[in-house]
Amino acid sequence: QKAFTRTDLRLTWRSADDRFRLGGFVNNIEDTAVITRAVYSNNRSLLGNYAIGRTYGITGGVRF
């Protein structure tokens, strides 16, 4: 496969007392389909895995 770039981004805010946390993320911003693994097995089959596409979400937390 050709050369590729994969960029992940994470941004996290924490409160001054470090009790609260809120974050957001984007994985594989380019949304590029790349092969992460390819295996030629003994029964003459080729198995391949692709990286997951673009994913995004938010996270949060509270310390007790």
N, CA, C and O atoms as a GROMACS GRO file, in nm:
protein
  256
    1GLN      N    1   0.083  -0.118   0.000
    1GLN     CA    2   0.000   0.000   0.000
    1GLN      C    3   0.088   0.124   0.000
    1GLN      O    4   0.205   0.120   0.038
    2LYS      N    5   0.031   0.233  -0.043
    2LYS     CA    6   0.104   0.359  -0.049
    2LYS      C    7   0.124   0.415   0.091
    2LYS      O    8   0.056   0.374   0.186
    3ALA      N    9   0.217   0.508   0.105
    3ALA     CA   10   0.240   0.576   0.233
    3ALA      C   11   0.113   0.651   0.273
    3ALA      O   12   0.035   0.693   0.187
    4PHE      N   13   0.092   0.667   0.401
    4PHE     CA   14  -0.027   0.735   0.449
    4PHE      C   15   0.004   0.811   0.578
    4PHE      O   16   0.106   0.787   0.642
    5THR      N   17  -0.083   0.900   0.613
    5THR     CA   18  -0.074   0.973   0.740
    5THR      C   19  -0.198   0.942   0.820
    5THR      O   20  -0.309   0.938   0.766
    6ARG      N   21  -0.178   0.920   0.948
    6ARG     CA   22  -0.290   0.900   1.038
    6ARG      C   23  -0.274   0.998   1.154
    6ARG      O   24  -0.171   1.001   1.220
    7THR      N   25  -0.377   1.077   1.178
    7THR     CA   26  -0.372   1.178   1.282
    7THR      C   27  -0.485   1.154   1.382
    7THR      O   28  -0.600   1.135   1.343
    8ASP      N   29  -0.449   1.153   1.509
    8ASP     CA   30  -0.547   1.146   1.618
    8ASP      C   31  -0.538   1.277   1.696
    8ASP      O   32  -0.431   1.336   1.707
    9LEU      N   33  -0.651   1.322   1.750
    9LEU     CA   34  -0.656   1.446   1.825
    9LEU      C   35  -0.731   1.423   1.955
    9LEU      O   36  -0.837   1.361   1.956
   10ARG      N   37  -0.675   1.474   2.064
   10ARG     CA   38  -0.741   1.468   2.195
   10ARG      C   39  -0.729   1.603   2.261
   10ARG      O   40  -0.624   1.667   2.256
   11LEU      N   41  -0.837   1.647   2.323
   11LEU     CA   42  -0.838   1.773   2.396
   11LEU      C   43  -0.909   1.748   2.528
   11LEU      O   44  -1.021   1.697   2.531
   12THR      N   45  -0.843   1.786   2.638
   12THR     CA   46  -0.899   1.761   2.771
   12THR      C   47  -0.895   1.888   2.854
   12THR      O   48  -0.794   1.959   2.857
   13TRP      N   49  -1.004   1.916   2.922
   13TRP     CA   50  -1.012   2.026   3.018
   13TRP      C   51  -1.023   1.965   3.157
   13TRP      O   52  -1.100   1.871   3.178
   14ARG      N   53  -0.946   2.018   3.251
   14ARG     CA   54  -0.954   1.975   3.391
   14ARG      C   55  -0.983   2.096   3.477
   14ARG      O   56  -0.930   2.205   3.452
   15SER      N   57  -1.066   2.079   3.580
   15SER     CA   58  -1.096   2.190   3.670
   15SER      C   59  -0.971   2.223   3.752
   15SER      O   60  -0.878   2.143   3.761
   16ALA      N   61  -0.970   2.342   3.810
   16ALA     CA   62  -0.853   2.389   3.887
   16ALA      C   63  -0.819   2.294   4.002
   16ALA      O   64  -0.702   2.275   4.033
   17ASP      N   65  -0.921   2.234   4.065
   17ASP     CA   66  -0.896   2.142   4.176
   17ASP      C   67  -0.878   1.997   4.128
   17ASP      O   68  -0.864   1.906   4.210
   18ASP      N   69  -0.877   1.976   3.996
   18ASP     CA   70  -0.856   1.845   3.934
   18ASP      C   71  -0.966   1.744   3.968
   18ASP      O   72  -0.945   1.623   3.960
   19ARG      N   73  -1.083   1.794   4.007
   19ARG     CA   74  -1.193   1.705   4.041
   19ARG      C   75  -1.276   1.666   3.919
   19ARG      O   76  -1.325   1.554   3.909
   20PHE      N   77  -1.291   1.759   3.826
   20PHE     CA   78  -1.373   1.734   3.707
   20PHE      C   79  -1.285   1.731   3.583
   20PHE      O   80  -1.184   1.800   3.574
   21ARG      N   81  -1.326   1.647   3.487
   21ARG     CA   82  -1.253   1.633   3.362
   21ARG      C   83  -1.354   1.617   3.248
   21ARG      O   84  -1.451   1.542   3.260
   22LEU      N   85  -1.329   1.688   3.138
   22LEU     CA   86  -1.414   1.678   3.020
   22LEU      C   87  -1.323   1.679   2.898
   22LEU      O   88  -1.233   1.763   2.887
   23GLY      N   89  -1.346   1.587   2.806
   23GLY     CA   90  -1.257   1.578   2.690
   23GLY      C   91  -1.331   1.537   2.565
   23GLY      O   92  -1.444   1.490   2.569
   24GLY      N   93  -1.264   1.557   2.455
   24GLY     CA   94  -1.315   1.516   2.326
   24GLY      C   95  -1.201   1.455   2.244
   24GLY      O   96  -1.084   1.486   2.268
   25PHE      N   97  -1.236   1.369   2.150
   25PHE     CA   98  -1.133   1.305   2.069
   25PHE      C   99  -1.184   1.278   1.928
   25PHE      O  100  -1.303   1.262   1.904
   26VAL      N  101  -1.088   1.273   1.836
   26VAL     CA  102  -1.113   1.230   1.698
   26VAL      C  103  -0.996   1.139   1.661
   26VAL      O  104  -0.880   1.181   1.671
   27ASN      N  105  -1.024   1.018   1.620
   27ASN     CA  106  -0.921   0.924   1.575
   27ASN      C  107  -0.931   0.909   1.424
   27ASN      O  108  -1.041   0.906   1.368
   28ASN      N  109  -0.816   0.898   1.358
   28ASN     CA  110  -0.807   0.882   1.213
   28ASN      C  111  -0.881   0.995   1.142
   28ASN      O  112  -0.975   0.972   1.066
   29ILE      N  113  -0.836   1.117   1.168
   29ILE     CA  114  -0.900   1.236   1.110
   29ILE      C  115  -0.909   1.226   0.958
   29ILE      O  116  -1.009   1.268   0.900
   30GLU      N  117  -0.806   1.172   0.893
   30GLU     CA  118  -0.806   1.161   0.748
   30GLU      C  119  -0.908   1.060   0.696
   30GLU      O  120  -0.941   1.062   0.577
   31ASP      N  121  -0.957   0.972   0.781
   31ASP     CA  122  -1.053   0.868   0.745
   31ASP      C  123  -0.998   0.780   0.632
   31ASP      O  124  -1.069   0.746   0.537
   32THR      N  125  -0.870   0.743   0.645
   32THR     CA  126  -0.801   0.665   0.544
   32THR      C  127  -0.817   0.515   0.573
   32THR      O  128  -0.799   0.471   0.686
   33ALA      N  129  -0.850   0.438   0.471
   33ALA     CA  130  -0.858   0.293   0.484
   33ALA      C  131  -0.719   0.235   0.459
   33ALA      O  132  -0.669   0.240   0.347
   34VAL      N  133  -0.657   0.181   0.564
   34VAL     CA  134  -0.523   0.123   0.550
   34VAL      C  135  -0.523  -0.019   0.605
   34VAL      O  136  -0.594  -0.050   0.700
   35ILE      N  137  -0.442  -0.102   0.544
   35ILE     CA  138  -0.430  -0.240   0.589
   35ILE      C  139  -0.336  -0.243   0.709
   35ILE      O  140  -0.223  -0.195   0.702
   36THR      N  141  -0.384  -0.298   0.819
   36THR     CA  142  -0.300  -0.308   0.939
   36THR      C  143  -0.235  -0.444   0.953
   36THR      O  144  -0.136  -0.459   1.024
   37ARG      N  145  -0.291  -0.544   0.884
   37ARG     CA  146  -0.238  -0.680   0.895
   37ARG      C  147  -0.283  -0.760   0.774
   37ARG      O  148  -0.400  -0.753   0.734
   38ALA      N  149  -0.192  -0.837   0.717
   38ALA     CA  150  -0.226  -0.927   0.607
   38ALA      C  151  -0.152  -1.058   0.629
   38ALA      O  152  -0.032  -1.059   0.658
   39VAL      N  153  -0.225  -1.169   0.614
   39VAL     CA  154  -0.168  -1.302   0.639
   39VAL      C  155  -0.206  -1.393   0.524
   39VAL      O  156  -0.323  -1.400   0.486
   40TYR      N  157  -0.108  -1.463   0.471
   40TYR     CA  158  -0.134  -1.566   0.371
   40TYR      C  159  -0.133  -1.699   0.444
   40TYR      O  160  -0.029  -1.741   0.494
   41SER      N  161  -0.247  -1.766   0.452
   41SER     CA  162  -0.256  -1.887   0.532
   41SER      C  163  -0.220  -2.011   0.451
   41SER      O  164  -0.204  -2.005   0.329
   42ASN      N  165  -0.208  -2.123   0.521
   42ASN     CA  166  -0.166  -2.248   0.456
   42ASN      C  167  -0.272  -2.308   0.364
   42ASN      O  168  -0.241  -2.400   0.288
   43ASN      N  169  -0.394  -2.260   0.368
   43ASN     CA  170  -0.495  -2.311   0.276
   43ASN      C  171  -0.515  -2.216   0.157
   43ASN      O  172  -0.623  -2.211   0.098
   44ARG      N  173  -0.410  -2.142   0.124
   44ARG     CA  174  -0.405  -2.052   0.009
   44ARG      C  175  -0.508  -1.940   0.012
   44ARG      O  176  -0.564  -1.903  -0.091
   45SER      N  177  -0.533  -1.889   0.130
   45SER     CA  178  -0.623  -1.775   0.141
   45SER      C  179  -0.546  -1.656   0.199
   45SER      O  180  -0.452  -1.672   0.277
   46LEU      N  181  -0.587  -1.539   0.160
   46LEU     CA  182  -0.525  -1.416   0.207
   46LEU      C  183  -0.624  -1.346   0.298
   46LEU      O  184  -0.735  -1.313   0.257
   47LEU      N  185  -0.585  -1.324   0.421
   47LEU     CA  186  -0.670  -1.258   0.519
   47LEU      C  187  -0.612  -1.121   0.549
   47LEU      O  188  -0.491  -1.108   0.567
   48GLY      N  189  -0.696  -1.020   0.554
   48GLY     CA  190  -0.648  -0.884   0.581
   48GLY      C  191  -0.739  -0.810   0.676
   48GLY      O  192  -0.860  -0.832   0.679
   49ASN      N  193  -0.679  -0.724   0.755
   49ASN     CA  194  -0.754  -0.638   0.847
   49ASN      C  195  -0.729  -0.492   0.809
   49ASN      O  196  -0.617  -0.454   0.777
   50TYR      N  197  -0.833  -0.415   0.814
   50TYR     CA  198  -0.822  -0.272   0.788
   50TYR      C  199  -0.837  -0.196   0.920
   50TYR      O  200  -0.908  -0.240   1.011
   51ALA      N  201  -0.768  -0.082   0.929
   51ALA     CA  202  -0.782   0.004   1.046
   51ALA      C  203  -0.924   0.061   1.049
   51ALA      O  204  -0.987   0.080   0.945
   52ILE      N  205  -0.972   0.087   1.167
   52ILE     CA  206  -1.106   0.144   1.181
   52ILE      C  207  -1.108   0.285   1.124
   52ILE      O  208  -1.008   0.357   1.131
   53GLY      N  209  -1.218   0.325   1.067
   53GLY     CA  210  -1.232   0.458   1.007
   53GLY      C  211  -1.236   0.568   1.114
   53GLY      O  212  -1.205   0.544   1.231
   54ARG      N  213  -1.273   0.686   1.072
   54ARG     CA  214  -1.278   0.799   1.165
   54ARG      C  215  -1.378   0.770   1.277
   54ARG      O  216  -1.491   0.728   1.252
   55THR      N  217  -1.335   0.794   1.399
   55THR     CA  218  -1.422   0.783   1.516
   55THR      C  219  -1.405   0.909   1.600
   55THR      O  220  -1.299   0.971   1.599
   56TYR      N  221  -1.509   0.944   1.672
   56TYR     CA  222  -1.502   1.064   1.756
   56TYR      C  223  -1.596   1.046   1.874
   56TYR      O  224  -1.687   0.963   1.871
   57GLY      N  225  -1.571   1.124   1.977
   57GLY     CA  226  -1.656   1.115   2.095
   57GLY      C  227  -1.612   1.210   2.204
   57GLY      O  228  -1.520   1.289   2.187
   58ILE      N  229  -1.681   1.200   2.315
   58ILE     CA  230  -1.648   1.283   2.432
   58ILE      C  231  -1.629   1.192   2.552
   58ILE      O  232  -1.683   1.082   2.558
   59THR      N  233  -1.550   1.239   2.648
   59THR     CA  234  -1.527   1.167   2.772
   59THR      C  235  -1.546   1.264   2.887
   59THR      O  236  -1.536   1.385   2.870
   60GLY      N  237  -1.571   1.210   3.002
   60GLY     CA  238  -1.585   1.294   3.121
   60GLY      C  239  -1.559   1.213   3.246
   60GLY      O  240  -1.564   1.090   3.244
   61GLY      N  241  -1.531   1.282   3.353
   61GLY     CA  242  -1.506   1.213   3.478
   61GLY      C  243  -1.514   1.305   3.598
   61GLY      O  244  -1.500   1.427   3.587
   62VAL      N  245  -1.538   1.243   3.714
   62VAL     CA  246  -1.543   1.314   3.841
   62VAL      C  247  -1.463   1.234   3.941
   62VAL      O  248  -1.478   1.112   3.950
   63ARG      N  249  -1.376   1.302   4.017
   63ARG     CA  250  -1.302   1.237   4.124
   63ARG      C  251  -1.376   1.258   4.256
   63ARG      O  252  -1.422   1.368   4.286
   64PHE      N  253  -1.386   1.150   4.333
   64PHE     CA  254  -1.452   1.157   4.464
   64PHE      C  255  -1.352   1.167   4.574
   64PHE      O  256  -1.390   1.175   4.691
   0.00000   0.00000   0.00000
